[in-house]
C-alpha cells in the first residue's frame, strides 16, 4: 500500500472514530439535575416556597411561565385565579420534582431558584397552568427547553378561550 493511501485510510479511520465518539457523547448526555422539594406553599401563580433535601426553605419560580400578580402589592386580572389553581394543583402533593434547564440561569434576579416543576405523576405544572389559561409562556434571554411546547399550548388556550383569555 502506498504511503499516501495509508495516510488517507488512517485519516478516514480517525474521522470515523471521532464522529462516532461525538454521536455517542450526544446520546449519553446526562439528564438535567432533578431535585425533590417537599411541603410546597403557594406564593402566587408562578412562585412557591418548598423545602430542599437539606430541609432549607427555598423560593422557586416556575421556569417558562408568567402568571398575573396576586399579592398585597399588586392584583391583576386572573391573579387570584392563578394562585387558587396552583394551590389546587399542589394540594395533597407532599413532594415536587424540580428540573433545571441548562439553557437558563440557576436563579432569577430576585434570587429565586428557577426550574420546571412536576408532580409525582409527571404532570408539568407550568404547562398545566398555561393549559388552564392562567399563565403565559415566558422567555427571558435564551429560549428555554420547553418554550415551543408552552407556546403551542398557550395558542390553544387563547383560541379556546380559557382563563385570562376568556375573562380579562
VOBA-1610 file (N, C-alpha, C; in pm, whole numbers, padded with zeros to 5 digits, always signed):
BEGIN
Unk+00085-00117+00000Unk+00000+00000+00000Unk+00090+00123+00000Unk+00055+00219-00080Unk+00138+00339-00088Unk+00123+00422+00039Unk+00221+00505+00061Unk+00221+00589+00181Unk+00102+00685+00179Unk+00065+00741+00064Unk-00047+00833+00052Unk-00178+00761+00085Unk-00191+00639+00034Unk-00313+00564+00060Unk-00321+00525+00208Unk-00212+00487+00268Unk-00209+00454+00411Unk-00249+00574+00494Unk-00200+00691+00460Unk-00235+00814+00531Unk-00383+00844+00515Unk-00437+00828+00393Unk-00579+00853+00368Unk-00665+00758+00449Unk-00628+00631+00457Unk-00705+00533+00535Unk-00698+00568+00684Unk-00582+00606+00730Unk-00565+00644+00871Unk-00652+00764+00905Unk-00651+00866+00819Unk-00733+00985+00840Unk-00881+00948+00840Unk-00922+00864+00749Unk-01062+00822+00741Unk-01103+00748+00868Unk-01016+00660+00917Unk-01047+00586+01041Unk-01055+00680+01161Unk-00964+00775+01169Unk-00966+00872+01279Unk-01092+00958+01274Unk-01131+01001+01156Unk-01251+01081+01139Unk-01375+01002+01179Unk-01383+00877+01137Unk-01496+00791+01173Unk-01503+00771+01324Unk-01390+00745+01386Unk-01385+00726+01531Unk-01428+00853+01604Unk-01384+00968+01556Unk-01419+01095+01619Unk-01569+01121+01607Unk-01624+01102+01487Unk-01767+01124+01467Unk-01850+01028+01550Unk-01810+00903+01558Unk-01881+00804+01640Unk-01875+00844+01786Unk-01759+00889+01830Unk-01743+00933+01969Unk-01833+01051+01999Unk-01841+01149+01906Unk-01927+01266+01927Unk-02073+01226+01929Unk-02115+01138+01840Unk-02254+01094+01837Unk-02289+01020+01965Unk-02198+00934+02012Unk-02222+00860+02135Unk-02231+00956+02253Unk-02144+01056+02256Unk-02147+01154+02365Unk-02278+01230+02366Unk-02329+01266+02248Unk-02455+01339+02240Unk-02570+01255+02294Unk-02568+01126+02267Unk-02675+01038+02315Unk-02658+01004+02462Unk-02539+01020+02515Unk-02514+00987+02655Unk-02505+01112+02742Unk-02557+01226+02693Unk-02556+01347+02772Unk-02640+01323+02896Unk-02587+01355+03012Unk-02664+01329+03134Unk-02789+01416+03137Unk-02895+01365+03199Unk-03018+01443+03208Unk-02995+01564+03299Unk-03081+01665+03286Unk-03064+01781+03373Unk-03082+01741+03519Unk-03021+01818+03609Unk-03036+01787+03751Unk-03183+01789+03795Unk-03218+01695+03879Unk-03354+01681+03930Unk-03344+01683+04083Unk-03423+01769+04145Unk-03422+01781+04290Unk-03565+01767+04341Unk-03582+01694+04448Unk-03715+01680+04508Unk-03730+01782+04620Unk-03838+01858+04613Unk-03873+01955+04715Unk-04001+01908+04784Unk-04013+01940+04913Unk-04129+01892+04989Unk-04208+02009+05049Unk-04330+01977+05091Unk-04419+02072+05159Unk-04433+02205+05086Unk-04479+02202+04961Unk-04490+02327+04885Unk-04598+02420+04941Unk-04569+02549+04936Unk-04662+02653+04977Unk-04667+02756+04865Unk-04787+02786+04815Unk-04803+02876+04701Unk-04791+03021+04744Unk-04708+03095+04673Unk-04693+03239+04692Unk-04787+03311+04596Unk-04781+03273+04469Unk-04874+03323+04367Unk-04876+03221+04253Unk-04928+03257+04138Unk-04950+03161+04031Unk-04826+03108+03962Unk-04709+03160+03994Unk-04586+03108+03933Unk-04470+03095+04032Unk-04498+03109+04160Unk-04393+03103+04262Unk-04440+03025+04384Unk-04352+02940+04435Unk-04383+02865+04556Unk-04264+02869+04652Unk-04291+02834+04775Unk-04186+02804+04872Unk-04196+02654+04899Unk-04081+02588+04913Unk-04077+02445+04945Unk-03944+02417+05012Unk-03930+02296+05065Unk-03808+02258+05136Unk-03721+02169+05049Unk-03593+02205+05041Unk-03499+02124+04964Unk-03459+02000+05045Unk-03382+01909+04986Unk-03345+01786+05057Unk-03271+01809+05189Unk-03208+01924+05204Unk-03138+01956+05328Unk-03228+02020+05433Unk-03356+02038+05399Unk-03450+02098+05493Unk-03454+02249+05490Unk-03389+02310+05391Unk-03387+02455+05378Unk-03507+02504+05297Unk-03576+02604+05349Unk-03688+02661+05273Unk-03631+02736+05153Unk-03691+02711+05038Unk-03641+02767+04912Unk-03756+02829+04834Unk-03735+02948+04784Unk-03834+03011+04697Unk-03804+02968+04554Unk-03907+02916+04485Unk-03892+02862+04350Unk-03983+02937+04254Unk-03927+02981+04144Unk-04002+03045+04036Unk-04015+02941+03926Unk-04138+02910+03887Unk-04161+02810+03783Unk-04107+02866+03651Unk-04014+02795+03595Unk-03946+02838+03473Unk-04040+02831+03353Unk-04036+02935+03270Unk-04107+02936+03143Unk-04250+02986+03147Unk-04297+03031+03266Unk-04434+03083+03272Unk-04436+03216+03347Unk-04543+03291+03322Unk-04570+03413+03395Unk-04719+03418+03421Unk-04756+03424+03548Unk-04897+03435+03587Unk-04923+03577+03634Unk-05048+03619+03624Unk-05086+03752+03672Unk-05054+03764+03821Unk-05019+03884+03862Unk-04982+03907+04002Unk-05104+03900+04095Unk-05079+03846+04213Unk-05180+03839+04317Unk-05108+03851+04451Unk-05087+03975+04493Unk-05017+03997+04619Unk-05070+04122+04686Unk-05017+04150+04802Unk-05059+04271+04873Unk-05012+04397+04800Unk-04916+04381+04708Unk-04864+04495+04634Unk-04934+04518+04501Unk-04983+04412+04440Unk-05047+04423+04309Unk-05144+04308+04288Unk-05257+04342+04229Unk-05355+04238+04196Unk-05400+04263+04053Unk-05367+04170+03965Unk-05402+04181+03824Unk-05515+04085+03792Unk-05587+04114+03685Unk-05696+04026+03642Unk-05642+03885+03620Unk-05701+03789+03686Unk-05660+03650+03675Unk-05560+03607+03780Unk-05504+03701+03854Unk-05403+03668+03954Unk-05455+03578+04064Unk-05572+03612+04119Unk-05629+03529+04226Unk-05664+03391+04172Unk-05714+03384+04050Unk-05747+03255+03990Unk-05622+03170+03969Unk-05513+03232+03927Unk-05388+03159+03905Unk-05335+03105+04038Unk-05339+03187+04142Unk-05293+03143+04274Unk-05379+03027+04324Unk-05512+03039+04307Unk-05603+02934+04351Unk-05579+02804+04272Unk-05556+02815+04141Unk-05534+02695+04059Unk-05404+02626+04098Unk-05298+02702+04120Unk-05171+02642+04159Unk-05186+02576+04297Unk-05257+02642+04386Unk-05282+02585+04518Unk-05356+02452+04504Unk-05457+02447+04417Unk-05533+02324+04394Unk-05444+02214+04336Unk-05359+02251+04240Unk-05268+02152+04180Unk-05174+02091+04284Unk-05134+02172+04381Unk-05036+02125+04479Unk-05099+02067+04606Unk-05232+02075+04617Unk-05299+02018+04734Unk-05273+01868+04741Unk-05237+01822+04858Unk-05207+01680+04882Unk-05087+01630+04802Unk-04998+01720+04766Unk-04874+01683+04697Unk-04759+01706+04795Unk-04717+01602+04867Unk-04612+01623+04967Unk-04475+01653+04906Unk-04457+01617+04780Unk-04326+01641+04717Unk-04344+01678+04570Unk-04250+01758+04521Unk-04246+01801+04382Unk-04106+01778+04328Unk-04099+01759+04199Unk-03969+01745+04135Unk-03937+01875+04062Unk-03820+01929+04089Unk-03772+02047+04019Unk-03668+02001+03918Unk-03686+02041+03794Unk-03594+02004+03687Unk-03532+02133+03633Unk-03402+02141+03640Unk-03334+02261+03591Unk-03319+02253+03440Unk-03283+02365+03381Unk-03267+02376+03237Unk-03131+02440+03212Unk-03041+02367+03148Unk-02906+02419+03132Unk-02897+02538+03037Unk-03009+02576+02974Unk-03010+02698+02892Unk-03043+02821+02975Unk-03075+02801+03103Unk-03120+02910+03188Unk-03033+02922+03313Unk-03033+03041+03373Unk-02957+03056+03498Unk-03022+02973+03609Unk-02944+02945+03712Unk-02994+02868+03827Unk-03095+02950+03908Unk-03074+03082+03911Unk-03161+03171+03989Unk-03198+03293+03904Unk-03314+03354+03939Unk-03353+03476+03870Unk-03294+03597+03942Unk-03326+03716+03894Unk-03267+03838+03950Unk-03312+03864+04094Unk-03416+03794+04140Unk-03463+03808+04278Unk-03409+03699+04369Unk-03324+03612+04315Unk-03264+03507+04395Unk-03346+03379+04405Unk-03458+03373+04333Unk-03541+03253+04337Unk-03481+03143+04249Unk-03489+03020+04295Unk-03444+02906+04215Unk-03537+02895+04095Unk-03480+02873+03976Unk-03557+02856+03853Unk-03560+02710+03812Unk-03677+02661+03777Unk-03686+02524+03727Unk-03828+02489+03690Unk-03839+02382+03613Unk-03971+02327+03581Unk-04013+02244+03702Unk-04141+02249+03736Unk-04191+02169+03847Unk-04283+02061+03793Unk-04265+01941+03846Unk-04351+01829+03805Unk-04407+01760+03928Unk-04531+01714+03915Unk-04594+01634+04020Unk-04540+01491+04014Unk-04573+01412+04114Unk-04527+01273+04118Unk-04572+01194+03996Unk-04687+01230+03939Unk-04737+01158+03820Unk-04677+01208+03690Unk-04583+01304+03699Unk-04517+01357+03580Unk-04583+01480+03521Unk-04693+01527+03579Unk-04760+01646+03528Unk-04667+01767+03535Unk-04650+01834+03424Unk-04570+01956+03416Unk-04659+02071+03466Unk-04627+02124+03581Unk-04712+02226+03644Unk-04720+02352+03559Unk-04608+02396+03502Unk-04609+02514+03418Unk-04698+02495+03297Unk-04685+02382+03231Unk-04768+02353+03114Unk-04915+02350+03152Unk-04946+02290+03267Unk-05086+02282+03312Unk-05143+02421+03340Unk-05064+02509+03400Unk-05112+02645+03426Unk-05140+02719+03294Unk-05058+02695+03193Unk-05082+02756+03061Unk-05207+02696+02998Unk-05225+02564+03008Unk-05345+02498+02955Unk-05473+02557+03014Unk-05466+02589+03143Unk-05582+02646+03211Unk-05604+02793+03175Unk-05510+02851+03101Unk-05521+02991+03063Unk-05488+03085+03179Unk-05414+03034+03277Unk-05384+03113+03397Unk-05238+03154+03406Unk-05162+03124+03302Unk-05024+03168+03290Unk-04991+03177+03142Unk-04894+03259+03111Unk-04845+03272+02974Unk-04703+03218+02967Unk-04665+03173+02849Unk-04526+03132+02827Unk-04438+03255+02846Unk-04325+03237+02912Unk-04233+03348+02937Unk-04092+03305+02899Unk-04031+03384+02813Unk-03890+03364+02777Unk-03815+03490+02814Unk-03710+03472+02893Unk-03622+03583+02928Unk-03483+03542+02882Unk-03425+03620+02794Unk-03292+03585+02744Unk-03300+03471+02644Unk-03228+03364+02671Unk-03224+03250+02581Unk-03353+03169+02587Unk-03396+03111+02475Unk-03513+03024+02478Unk-03491+02907+02574Unk-03593+02874+02649Unk-03583+02760+02741Unk-03623+02632+02667Unk-03590+02518+02722Unk-03607+02389+02656Unk-03752+02356+02623Unk-03846+02406+02701Unk-03987+02373+02680Unk-04064+02486+02611Unk-03992+02583+02560Unk-04054+02702+02503Unk-04158+02671+02396Unk-04124+02590+02300Unk-04217+02563+02189Unk-04343+02492+02237Unk-04328+02394+02325Unk-04445+02325+02380Unk-04535+02423+02455Unk-04474+02508+02536Unk-04551+02606+02612Unk-04622+02703+02519Unk-04555+02749+02415Unk-04616+02842+02320Unk-04733+02778+02246Unk-04718+02651+02207Unk-04827+02580+02137Unk-04950+02569+02227Unk-04929+02534+02353Unk-05040+02520+02447Unk-05104+02656+02474Unk-05022+02761+02480Unk-05076+02895+02502Unk-05166+02936+02386Unk-05127+02906+02264Unk-05210+02939+02148Unk-05345+02869+02156Unk-05344+02743+02200Unk-05469+02668+02214Unk-05557+02728+02324Unk-05497+02767+02435Unk-05573+02826+02547Unk-05635+02960+02504Unk-05559+03039+02430Unk-05610+03167+02383Unk-05722+03148+02281Unk-05710+03046+02196Unk-05811+03020+02095Unk-05941+02965+02154Unk-05929+02896+02268Unk-06047+02829+02327Unk-06160+02925+02364Unk-06154+03036+02420Unk-06055+03085+02515Unk-06086+03035+02656Unk-05983+03021+02736Unk-05998+02980+02876Unk-05917+03074+02965Unk-05949+03076+03094Unk-05874+03154+03192Unk-05872+03302+03159Unk-05754+03361+03166Unk-05743+03504+03140Unk-05782+03538+02998Unk-05768+03445+02907Unk-05804+03468+02767Unk-05955+03489+02753Unk-06032+03431+02842Unk-06178+03444+02839Unk-06228+03556+02928Unk-06154+03586+03034Unk-06208+03674+03139Unk-06139+03808+03153Unk-06027+03830+03089Unk-05955+03956+03113Unk-05934+04035+02983
//
